[in-house]
Every structure is written in C-alpha cells, then in structure tokens.
Amino acid sequence: MLDYTKDELRSLIERTPEQFNDWKKDREDIDLSEVDFSNIVLKEIDFSGVDLNSSSFADSDLSLVNFTDADLTSVDFTRASVVECDFTDALLTGADCSYAQMTYCTFAGADMAGCILSETDLSNSDLAASENLPSARYDNDTLWPDSDMLPEDFDSECSDDLSALKDEDDAPVRGDGEY
C-alpha cells in the first residue's frame, strides 16, 4: 500500500475519491489536520475516524460525505453547502459553520460544544441525538429543523452569550485599589 503526503491525499480525494476510499479501508489514524479543502466539490468521501482538526471546507460543496467519528475540532465550514452528510459521533467542538447550508445531515452523538452556527441553514437535519447543542453559538438567523429533529429540551431562541454580560449597574469594572 502506498503512503501519501497530506497534499497528495488532498489531490487524491479531489480527483479520484474512490481510490482514497479504497486506500483508507486498511488504515487507522489518518491525519488530515490543517488541510485546505476549500472551494472544491466532494461527493461520497469516507472521512470516518479521520483527524481533520483545523482543516477548511470553506465555500465547498459536500454531499454524501461520511464524517462518522471524525475529529472536526475547529474545522472551517463557512459558506459551505453540506448536504446529506453523516456527522454521527463526530467532534465538532469549535467548528465554524457560519453561513453554511447543512441540510439533510445526521448529527447523532455529535459533540456540538462551541460549534458556531450563525446564520447556518440546518433545515431537515437531524440534531435530536446531538450532544451539547445548547453550548453551540447561534443567532436569530440560524434556520433550525422541525422541533422533532432537535433535542427535547433545546430552546432555539437566541439569547445573549457571555460577551453580553454586564454588571448590574453597567458601571465599568475597576482594578484592585480603584474606587
């Protein structure tokens, strides 16, 4: 079996995804962290179990991509079209999905803590069994699926995050010894 550099794997994934999927079958611990997949079309790629930490899929078209058990920590999905992708048990901590269209996706067991969903279209995606969705960042322009596709106690109404915290009297906070 051939060993590839990250650049060679990126090229392989873009040009001949079937060959990447076949190569991946016999591999564990595939590291594609910090790889730039932005502005490309990816269809039917098997990224299950792959380390994609800090990679970028910004402005890309992804369909039928398997991200099961993948490390997607701090991955950039901004403005991407992500359709019918599987994020089961994926780690999406700190992933930026701002302005992305993430429709008909499955997020069962996916850790959404700190995931940025500002103005993200999640229509028809299944988030019911996702983890830490209330810890994600979203706004009034985030499009959510129907309530049966969201966790039972999840409130999709936007509320102020920690940056909006103020003292009761809105007085500036002073350092020690200042009164």
DAZI-V855114 format. One record per helix or strand of 3 or more residues. SS is the DSSP state (~ for helix, > for strand). FROM is the first residue (numbers start at 1). TO is the last residue. If there is no record, write none. Layout:
# DAZI-V855114
SS,FROM,TO ; SS,FROM,TO
This chain:
# DAZI-V855114
~,6,15 ; ~,17,24 ; >,41,43 ; >,61,63 ; >,81,83 ; >,101,103 ; ~,133,135 ; ~,147,149 ; ~,162,164
